[in-house]
Amino acid sequence: MLTDFYRSKRLGDAIKLSMQLLALNLIFVFVNRLVETVLLLSTHHLPAMFADSLAGLFFDVALIALVSVALFIIIYLLLAFGKKAAILTTVILSFILHLAHLPLAYFYVATLTPLDRLLFAHSMQELTTTVSTAGVNFFLVFILLIIYAVVYGLTAWWMFSIKPPFVYRRNIIAVTLIFAVLAVVVKPVHLKLPTYHSKNIISNKSLLFYKDALAHLSVRLFYRAPHRDVQANARRYQALFTHQDYLSYDHAFLNKRNKENPWGRFFPEKEMMPRVIMIVVEGLNNDFLLPDDGVMLMPFLDSLKNESLYWDHFIGTGERSFAVLPSMIGSMPHGDIGFTMLNDMPLHLTLINKLRPAGYHSAFYYGQGGYFHEKEAYLLRNFIDRFIDKNDYDDDFNKIYDPHSDYHWGYHDQDLVRNYFRITDQDEGLGCSRFEIIFTGTMHSPFIIDNEEYYDKKYQDIIDEAAVSAARRAYYRNYQPYLRTLLFADDALRLFFEELAERPCYDESIVIITGDHPMTEVPIAGLLKKYHVPLIVYSPMLTEARTISNLAGQFDVTPALVNLLEQNFGLPFGDYSHMFGLPADTSTSLRSDALIPLMRGNRQIDELVYNNYFLSVGDLYEIRPGLETRPVQNREMRAHMIDMLEAYNLVNDDVIRTVSLLPDSIFFDHTGFQPAIDTVFSRGLLVEPELEYIDISTSTAMLSPGQPVYLHVRGEFYPRRSGEMPMIVYDIRDRDDNSVYWEAFGLTSGQKNRRFRALPHVSHFSTIVPEIDAADEYKIYIYLWNQDEADIRFDHLEVKSFYAPKDD
């Protein structure tokens, strides 16, 4: 029976067609790798690119050998419907895989990072904006794809028209089997080489993407989280992360605030509240301040760091921009895809709301769209007083349009600075009590600047004056479209400080400068270097400048700044905190008590800095000067750091599930807000079609004209039949029960956790400024308006309303 199977015509046809399909796939694997190599060589200047590409082709062939097994099975099954059906189906399937590889290869060439589940971590608006401003000529791409499809079709027709002799088929089998066996033996050894870019070049971009996407989607579809013990997870986390004095197992991050003040000895003690300005420079790599060949493209920032406290071994907490704001202003945990991106965000403390009770005015200044990484939504939830993005510039500023898509990207950094002073010059009545965040954007795609000829000449003059090798000269020529923006951004910073020096409160200003992450279009030297940004703390009040080599991260800025403001300037901040970091130390030597979980661009938290070790996706490295890394064998340390990462991820996810970082009482105590309504339906709330109005809560509050009131709603929901979500109504009435303010708000539905099984939830946050004529005690009514006769059950529905008393 088995002999008959082996000798059957169907099996013979399947083997023959599989060999022809294998030959076709081998041709286009070579074509795709060739396209990737040509793009890489024409775009980047990296060592051993051609050799690494050849090694990558070796593993590509092995991969096709393994894929061919699956294709053989498909062919064998489809032969039951005829030879044409088998050929056409598998040829089309192979074509789709080859064609899909091209954008994956292009993404790698453009970013030097293989695409993985990062694709699923962005909103559709962000993806559309990114693609439309990536400088892609879509008409040319369309033409090239048509040519590719025609060439593929002709090659397939030729391949299945010829009748290769058996020895030809046998040689194909022998060669591909040899490649597959060698790849299994060689690959693990080769990929352990400590070369960051070599690993990525060698890898098959399609394989990496499909493996990671499948893992991501399988977790989303099939993962069923067991009932977790929040307290048990907290115990484990707190036993491993011993850097804080914890207070509760119900809130894993809640701690008694560490009040060490390492920055304090560099500042005088004053009664006047300082002006605090935080500047986040897009794409600012610390290496831009430390050129090794005499080429200085940010001379002003380089000179400023010599007059400042400057950390040269400083680490961002994420590989992309999503991580910088929560880390820098709140020392926040990451959340599942970045804290700013959470649909269901817990109440939390940051510099914005902690400084508010002391009379600080807060503001954010940006040249691009505030929707990106949900900056606007996040900062509004922190009760920021002013949010400025590209929609808030006067007509005399020059709009930046992406030349390929005509998309209004925003404004460059020099106009950002000018707009900042145009607005803040009208705020003289605020005095020095201001906390301001400036987020630049020029050192980011589409890399558009004003006065290009001037900066191109300036760039070239700097290169010519430096004694650089031919190889380095080629490097600077290759990356000129990106690196020249450093000169432009540096001039914007120079302009900022020149203008600031002429304003009141300059002598009482503290300016903190960092990068969100290193520029991704320019090659990064190593695994940890992709997080390497500077930290510069400048102030006319500084008693000493210092270069600090102690390892620290963006988590550690807010703890240090809070203690400085409290102990040197008399601002109270309370005793409790959920801050992850410790005050950034000021040691000049590379010693480290650093503890920094890191979120990669794909939103995975699988990298950790602990003391002088770096764990990256299971591999352990020792951290060397300059944040260089060297692989080490230390099983005990590796196991310990893996346990730490697992514990951190568990409590991080618990924060998302429970939507709680700290008790509400601590939030209200630290921010000075007064709760008006705090209602929780812990046993659920049933909304039935016949009920048009469902009462939530009633309370009273002392309100004044122009005084904002905040509404925060969240909870899980389970629709029992289709229908529109009910609206939540906020009704304010006077003593005579006359409505003085009425507004209905839609509840936004979403998914609470994007990494694991997503629970449907609703959320809403709004700032309400009721139009009332006089200060008085008002009644507040909150209810659901079920005008569309929805049939829904809410679980753990929480409705909070709070306000700042006027005398605050």
BALUMRO-691291 format. One record per residue (C-alpha): y, x, z. Coordinates in steps of 0.001 Angstrom, whole numbers. Example, Ala and Ser with C-alpha at 12.3 -4.5 7.8 and 13.67 -1.06 7.14 Angstrom:
       v       u       w
   -4500   12300    7800
   -1060   13670    7140
***
This chain:
       v       u       w
       0       0       0
    2427    2765     985
    1395    4736   -2113
    2223    1735   -4267
    5652    1555   -2620
    6413    5202   -3378
    5245    4773   -6952
    7067    1506   -7527
    9589    1287  -10345
   12216    -126   -7971
   12017    2926   -5722
   12203    5245   -8703
   15242    3433  -10050
   16878    3567   -6604
   16330    7330   -6374
   17646    7908   -9883
   20752    5765   -9372
   21371    7310   -5946
   21339   10787   -7447
   23770    9761  -10157
   26018    8114   -7575
   25745   11209   -5380
   26854   13400   -8283
   29822   11049   -8875
   30769   11185   -5198
   30494   14959   -5102
   32924   15203   -8002
   35532   13014   -6293
   35037   14592   -2892
   36004   17817   -4615
   38927   16080   -6374
   40205   14565   -3113
   39930   17841   -1223
   41713   19560   -4126
   44541   16990   -4004
   44839   17432    -238
   44871   21227    -562
   47508   21228   -3310
   49730   18898   -1260
   49205   21036    1817
   49971   24311      63
   53060   22860   -1612
   54399   21272    1578
   53539   23570    4460
   53494   27221    5342
   50457   27818    7547
   48052   30750    7844
   44626   30492    6223
   45251   27076    4666
   43197   27794    1543
   40266   29240    3512
   40303   26288    5898
   40351   23872    2962
   37277   25566    1498
   35538   25225    4833
   36588   21569    4878
   35029   21045    1438
   31767   22414    2814
   31701   19708    5490
   32900   17047    3018
   29804   17679     909
   27603   17404    3979
   29264   14101    4873
   28620   12707    1391
   24993   13749    1726
   24715   11608    4841
   26637    8700    3289
   24282    8814     331
   21437    7712    2573
   23290    4469    3298
   24147    4065    -385
   20485    4546   -1326
   19519    1676     981
   22234    -533    -517
   21109     335   -4058
   17476    -366   -3239
   18352   -3780   -1809
   20685   -4706   -4665
   18129   -3800   -7316
   16546   -7133   -6473
   19560   -8679   -8276
   19459   -6257  -11174
   20433   -2714  -12023
   23971   -3633  -13111
   24679   -5345   -9796
   23466   -2285   -7868
   25510     141   -9973
   28695   -1934  -10037
   28663   -2703   -6300
   28046     848   -5126
   30478    2367   -7638
   33234      -1   -6511
   32408     639   -2859
   32543    4405   -3420
   35807    4043   -5338
   37400    2155   -2437
   36352    4880      -1
   37679    7665   -2257
   40910    5802   -2956
   41480    5024     745
   41088    8709    1521
   44230    9611    -416
   46799    7910    1893
   44917    9316    4876
   45193   12799    3391
   48866   12207    2577
   49555   11065    6137
   48039   14288    7419
   50070   16412    5028
   53261   14579    6047
   52651   14752    9812
   50059   17528   10271
   48155   15046   12434
   45124   13095   11151
   45590    9330   11273
   43426    7566   13833
   43855    4475   16016
   47576    5281   16005
   47751    2730   13192
   46938     -66   15651
   49502    1019   18251
   52584      -9   16264
   54096   -3378   15508
   54217   -4539   11903
   58003   -4083   11879
   57658    -464   13005
   54954     227   10432
   57027   -1310    7660
   60096     679    8664
   58142    3924    8922
   56448    3517    5549
   59614    2367    3773
   61612    5358    5049
   58927    7986    4543
   60424    9169    1252
   57547    7862    -865
   58203    7061   -4522
   56054    3951   -4701
   56378    3560   -8464
   55068    7090   -8975
   52306    6419   -6459
   51317    3286   -8382
   51149    5204  -11669
   49077    7980  -10089
   46672    5461   -8579
   46209    3821  -11974
   45448    7227  -13487
   43052    7971  -10622
   41260    4640  -11137
   40959    5211  -14899
   39597    8737  -14428
   37154    7480  -11812
   35999    4645  -14051
   35465    6925  -17053
   33623    9472  -14918
   31373    6752  -13472
   30662    5364  -16940
   29743    8838  -18178
   27651    9593  -15088
   25535    6468  -15400
   25231    6741  -19184
   23547   10136  -19227
   19913   10646  -18346
   19719   13794  -16225
   16341   15516  -16131
   14307   15386  -12953
   15031   19034  -12120
   18763   18188  -12205
   18221   15398   -9711
   15993   17613   -7609
   18636   20339   -7490
   21232   17830   -6335
   18922   16748   -3529
   18171   20322   -2516
   21807   21453   -2504
   23112   18459    -560
   20316   18713    1995
   21109   22389    2521
   24776   21530    3006
   23933   18775    5483
   21667   21012    7551
   24144   23894    7556
   26983   21584    8550
   25055   20351   11564
   24395   23942   12613
   27753   25509   11772
   30287   22754   12447
   30185   22672   16252
   30574   26440   16398
   33354   26639   13839
   35417   23818   15301
   35521   25534   18692
   37783   28212   17238
   41120   28058   19098
   43195   27281   16007
   44988   23958   16256
   45816   23471   12594
   42539   24904   11294
   40593   22180   13065
   42726   19488   11493
   42656   20982    8007
   38881   21375    8035
   38260   17836    9270
   37500   15025    6859
   40429   12648    7333
   38480    9553    6341
   35671   10306    8755
   38092   10820   11639
   39968    7609   10873
   36944    5365   10412
   35177    6703   13493
   38205    6222   15707
   39166    2876   14194
   35605    1609   14625
   35546    2764   18239
   38884    1050   18856
   37907   -2220   17193
   34457   -2334   18773
   36020   -2028   22209
   38506   -4754   21360
   35825   -7097   20012
   32839   -6476   22229
   34056   -4892   25441
   33783   -7173   28417
   35473   -5652   31391
   33518   -6200   34576
   35291   -7577   37597
   36944   -4482   38909
   37740   -3735   42483
   41409   -2772   42381
   41244   -1263   45838
   38162     825   45003
   39879    2179   41904
   42969    2967   43965
   40914    4802   46599
   39306    6946   43945
   42626    7678   42249
   44407    8563   45479
   41528   10808   46556
   41861   12804   43326
   45645   12723   42881
   46615   14064   46292
   50199   15008   45400
   51696   11832   46901
   51720   10171   50330
   50241    6808   49372
   50836    3564   51199
   48509     938   49758
   45219     369   48009
   46607   -2824   46468
   49221    -792   44585
   47701    2542   43605
   50995    4246   42710
   52994    3044   45731
   53982    6022   47867
   56362    7234   50493
   58963    9062   48485
   58831   12855   48534
   62358   13909   49550
   62246   17597   48670
   65507   18549   46985
   64917   21664   44822
   68035   20995   42724
   70250   20527   45776
   71018   24190   46400
   72561   24477   42936
   75101   21716   43623
   77774   21261   46289
   77798   18332   48681
   80410   15760   47677
   81422   12247   48594
   82399   11287   45026
   79597    9724   42999
   78802   11847   39927
   78651   10640   36360
   75079   11078   35111
   74468   11420   31375
   70959   11784   29971
   70659   12964   26361
   67310   12618   24591
   67340   14693   21408
   64915   13394   18820
   62449   16085   17696
   63776   18828   19991
   61112   21514   20173
   61679   24118   22893
   60866   26796   20307
   64092   25870   18491
   65899   27570   21382
   63645   30631   21355
   63545   32036   17816
   61338   35089   17484
   62990   36452   14331
   66704   36286   15075
   67239   32919   13387
   69199   30627   15715
   69674   27124   14357
   71006   25568   17563
   73516   28167   18771
   75529   25770   20928
   72514   24413   22789
   71237   27966   23185
   74519   29012   24804
   74569   25872   26962
   71126   26579   28400
   72413   29940   29613
   75014   28106   31704
   72561   25552   33033
   69335   25010   34881
   66910   25483   32010
   63159   24811   32188
   61460   26727   29375
   57933   25520   30241
   58689   21811   30234
   56341   19120   28954
   56935   15662   27534
   54522   12965   28694
   53679   11627   25245
   53201   12850   21713
   55725   10347   20349
   59008    8739   21407
   57450    5788   23242
   56834    7859   26389
   60174    9523   27037
   62351    6739   28477
   59937    5386   31126
   59074    8941   32165
   62625   10269   32316
   64332    7319   34022
   61487    6031   36176
   58548    8456   36373
   56461    5482   35242
   52748    5367   34415
   52016    5067   30718
   50700    1551   30345
   48023     972   27724
   50152    1757   24652
   53324    3055   26278
   55177    1299   29073
   58076     144   26880
   55588   -1623   24604
   53964   -3778   27275
   54090   -7466   26475
   53514   -8345   30107
   55683   -5933   32071
   55640   -5762   35888
   58798   -5476   37930
   59539   -1801   38457
   62177     658   39629
   64139    3049   37432
   67393    4956   37681
   69127    2010   36012
   68303    -637   38592
   68191    1794   41549
   71744    2988   40846
   73069    -541   40292
   73519   -1394   44024
   75718    1721   44379
   78115     293   41794
   76909    2297   38794
   77523     983   35294
   74572    1704   33000
   74602    2047   29227
   72395    3148   26348
   73765    4580   23086
   71627    4838   19966
   72217    5228   16251
   69075    3452   15040
   67397      86   15638
   66782    -828   19264
   63567   -2632   18350
   61776     672   17692
   59290    1272   20513
   60892   -1794   22141
   63749     253   23583
   66093   -2709   23819
   63579   -5060   25434
   62583   -2396   27959
   66110   -1465   28963
   67247   -5081   29196
   64370   -5662   31599
   65892   -2880   33653
   69176   -4828   33715
   71148   -2291   31717
   74803   -3274   31461
   75369   -2179   27872
   72971   -1569   24983
   74373     -20   21801
   72302     442   18658
   73014     491   14923
   74272   -3095   15045
   77222   -2072   17233
   79165     346   15014
   82521    -372   13373
   82843    -445    9599
   84579    2930    9406
   81334    4697   10317
   79106    5648    7387
   75811    3816    7350
   72701    5865    6589
   70474    4280    3957
   67043    5586    3156
   67328    6664    -501
   63868    5389   -1393
   63902    1949     209
   67642    1237     657
   66815     483    4280
   69728     828    6700
   68302    3473    9008
   71369    3684   11190
   73936    6403   11904
   73701   10164   12265
   74242   12042   15517
   77869   13001   14969
   78819    9367   14423
   76711    8493   17463
   78880   10826   19539
   82115    9465   18059
   81033    5885   18685
   80086    6791   22252
   83582    8035   23026
   85233    5161   21155
   83431    2736   23451
   83555    4673   26720
   87273    5439   26381
   87807    1755   27054
   85914    1996   30367
   88453    3874   32450
   88258    1217   35151
   84639    2131   35823
   85527    5510   37287
   82807    8137   37484
   80041    5844   38646
   78200    5678   35338
   74637    6300   34260
   74438    6696   30500
   71587    7462   28116
   72238    8861   24642
   69291    8918   22231
   69845   10901   19029
   68080   10369   15708
   69161   12845   13027
   66206   15199   13608
   63853   12444   12443
   62858   10989    9102
   64728   10405    6780
   66627   13579    7930
   69910   12508    6338
   73115   14319    7276
   76739   14360    6157
   78266   17326    4321
   74932   18594    2981
   76423   21439     938
   78150   22880    3994
   74995   22792    6118
   72780   24100    3328
   75090   27095    2920
   75320   27608    6682
   71536   27439    6921
   71048   29947    4127
   73661   32326    5562
   71824   32366    8889
   68529   33183    7169
   70145   35896    5031
   71821   37559    7997
   68585   37744    9944
   66072   40455    9077
   63136   38151    8414
   59973   38958    6519
   59176   37445    3151
   56616   35163    4753
   59123   33869    7307
   61742   33465    4593
   59252   31275    2709
   58715   29303    5919
   62441   28624    6333
   62781   27714    2665
   59814   25351    2872
   61102   23442    5904
   64820   23538    5085
   65157   19715    4665
   64067   19332    8288
   65379   22473    9959
   68915   22166    8619
   69259   18984   10708
   69122   21254   13771
   72470   22694   12775
   73902   19213   12319
   72541   17920   15628
   73715   21064   17388
   77247   20457   16099
   76986   16882   17379
   76138   18223   20842
   79011   20703   20617
   81340   17830   19713
   80025   15801   22630
   80738   18494   25213
   84142   19348   23735
   85187   15708   23933
   83605   15179   27354
   85558   18126   28761
   88800   16319   27917
   87827   13116   29702
   88216   12143   33347
   85151   12750   35516
   84048   15776   33503
   84124   17931   36620
   81890   15388   38367
   79408   15039   35490
   75724   15943   35414
   74274   16126   31896
   70501   16217   31458
   69142   17148   28018
   65550   16987   26815
   63562   16174   23693
   61341   13182   23160
   58732   15391   21461
   58728   18369   19074
   59563   17642   15447
   56307   16582   13781
   57208   17659   10230
   57313   21330   11225
   54009   22992   12215
   53260   23178   15943
   51554   26336   17159
   48969   24836   19514
   47509   21866   21336
   49890   21899   24295
   52879   22953   22181
   53005   19458   20690
   54468   18359   24052
   56731   21388   24587
   60346   20311   24934
   63192   21886   26918
   64892   20517   30012
   68529   21492   30430
   70590   20343   33420
   74265   21200   32926
   77198   20413   35187
   80587   21968   35930
   79513   21589   39561
   76607   24020   39197
   76885   26974   41544
   74347   29057   39601
   72657   29084   36217
   68948   29790   36061
   66057   29911   33620
   63093   28227   35288
   59595   29018   34106
   57767   26794   36558
   55623   24266   34703
   57063   20746   34993
   57130   17506   33040
   59291   14511   32311
   57654   12629   35192
   59381   15086   37555
   63018   14509   36531
   63771   11195   38238
   62257   12296   41603
   64416   15437   41548
   67566   13621   40444
   67144   10834   43007
   66850   13353   45837
   69852   15310   44550
   72020   12185   44393
   70854   11067   47811
   71170   14321   49706
   74166   15939   47978
   76190   12857   47065
   75150   10305   49699
   73555    7653   47485
   70745    5795   49323
   67465    5231   47495
   65101    3931   50165
   61836    5358   51373
   59313    3895   48950
   58533    4505   45318
   55959    4115   42563
   57120    7332   40860
   54212    9384   39582
   55921   12783   39555
   57287   15146   42154
   60762   16754   42134
   60820   19403   39387
   60681   22790   41093
   63077   25623   40278
   60809   28670   40528
   61497   31363   37941
   57845   32383   37657
   55065   30645   35753
   53331   29233   38789
   52382   25635   38746
   51477   22662   40851
   51943   20548   37721
   50088   17274   37327
   50836   15559   34020
   48626   13002   32259
   49510   12970   28566
   49334   10126   26071
   48597   11149   22507
   50154    9481   19492
   47106    7243   19185
   47846    5930   22728
   44778    7563   24240
   45280    9193   27645
   42673   11918   27302
   44758   15039   27937
   45836   16363   31321
   47823   19296   32699
   46644   20242   36181
   47947   23386   37839
   47518   26036   35128
   44774   24198   33231
   44937   21903   30245
   42171   19441   29415
   42260   18117   25846
   39682   15556   24719
   37025   17157   26928
   37855   20805   26162
   39322   22997   28918
   42044   25589   28377
   44017   27969   30525
   47805   27700   30171
   49479   30961   29273
   53174   31953   29045
   55000   30020   26350
   52521   27133   26823
   49961   28965   24740
   46397   27958   25587
   43139   29899   25818
   39704   28214   25991
   37930   28804   29297
   34499   27994   30688
   34876   26391   34107
   32461   23504   34454
   33619   22530   37912
   37296   22344   36927
   36484   20563   33686
   34413   17930   35503
   37144   17493   38111
   39851   16949   35488
   37660   14506   33550
   37242   12532   36791
   41004   12618   37294
   41687   11252   33823
   39143    8474   34273
   40648    7522   37623
   44175    7534   36193
   43144    5357   33253
   41457    2864   35584
   44474    2333   37830
   46741    2387   34794
   44729    -505   33369
   44738   -2251   36757
   48539   -2238   36667
   48337   -4010   33316
   45747   -6543   34498
   47467   -7353   37781
   50990   -6868   36374
   52044   -5287   39640
   53358   -1832   40460
   54842   -2536   43873
   55421   -5472   46225
   58280   -7739   45187
   59936   -7159   48551
   60379   -3436   47803
   61775   -4202   44350
   64388   -6577   45788
   65194   -4226   48655
   65817   -1241   46345
   67737   -3086   43638
   69819   -5396   45816
   68757   -8478   43864
   68459  -11761   45734
   65419  -13905   44883
   66309  -17495   44075
   62895  -18729   42942
   59516  -17076   43364
   56687  -19442   42507
   53077  -18500   41818
   50400  -20947   40686
   47445  -18876   41829
   44976  -21711   41260
   46257  -22575   37830
   48583  -25160   36355
   47342  -27874   33997
   49698  -29087   31261
   48375  -32361   29802
   49611  -34079   26627
   50880  -37160   28433
   53090  -35072   30767
   56434  -34298   29158
   58002  -32603   32200
   56189  -30458   34754
   58193  -29305   37760
   57962  -25618   38614
   60414  -25036   41429
   63770  -25952   42937
   66105  -23775   44949
   69748  -23086   45778
   71878  -19988   45186
   75456  -18842   45688
   76709  -18215   42156
   80074  -17070   40809
   81649  -17273   37350
   80301  -14571   35024
   77479  -13721   37391
   74154  -13132   35577
   70949  -14769   36709
   67553  -13466   35582
   64460  -15441   34678
   61047  -13771   34583
   57943  -15777   33609
   54423  -14517   33058
   50847  -15719   33235
   47601  -16229   31356
   47004  -19330   29280
   44003  -21116   27807
   44763  -23797   25187
   42324  -26688   25346
   43360  -27835   21878
   45851  -26669   19288
   49489  -27351   19923
   52872  -25749   20484
   53522  -23899   23725
   55714  -25862   26161
   59195  -24515   26796
   60579  -23479   30141
   63870  -25047   31133
   66517  -23540   33399
   68838  -26193   34829
   71764  -25386   37158
   73483  -28282   38945
   76468  -28575   41239
   76650  -30239   44664
   76967  -33664   42990
   73802  -33017   40986
   75712  -32704   37708
   74200  -30247   35269
   76587  -27335   34640
   74103  -25249   32654
   70932  -26204   30807
   68826  -24102   28466
   65255  -24225   27191
   63437  -20963   26484
   60326  -20401   24421
   57366  -18697   26035
   56113  -15736   24013
   52341  -15572   23721
   50560  -12274   23264
   47761  -10030   24425
   47959   -8414   27821
   45786   -5397   27140
   45458   -3871   23686
   42873   -1234   24555
   40236   -3496   26067
   39394   -7158   25713
   42771   -8812   25271
   43571  -11706   27593
   45948  -14308   26143
   49133  -14433   28137
   52659  -15747   28037
   55776  -13924   29098
   59498  -14415   29070
   62460  -12488   30368
   66065  -13520   29905
   69499  -12858   31305
   71421  -16051   31901
   75194  -16129   32378
   75951  -19754   33248
   79397  -21071   32383
   80576  -22231   35791
   84151  -22693   36927
   84005  -21688   40569
   81934  -19834   43107
   79761  -22272   44998
   76258  -23096   46075
   74323  -24451   43103
   70920  -26024   42722
   68467  -24368   40338
   65728  -26469   38743
   62962  -24890   36635
   60432  -27021   34789
   58182  -27017   31735
   59182  -29238   28832
   56044  -30333   27001
   57766  -31988   24062
   54897  -31260   21634
   52199  -32695   23906
   50344  -29440   24443
   47066  -29379   26329
   47014  -25992   28105
   45832  -24478   31347
   47914  -21678   32842
   46321  -19218   35251
   48275  -17013   37667
   51535  -18397   36317
   54460  -16654   38012
   58063  -17803   37745
   60759  -15651   39296
   64519  -16046   39229
   66877  -13650   40952
   70500  -12567   40927
   72849   -9999   42425
   75111  -11453   45118
   78735  -11176   44071
   79754   -9028   47019
   77084   -6524   45922
***
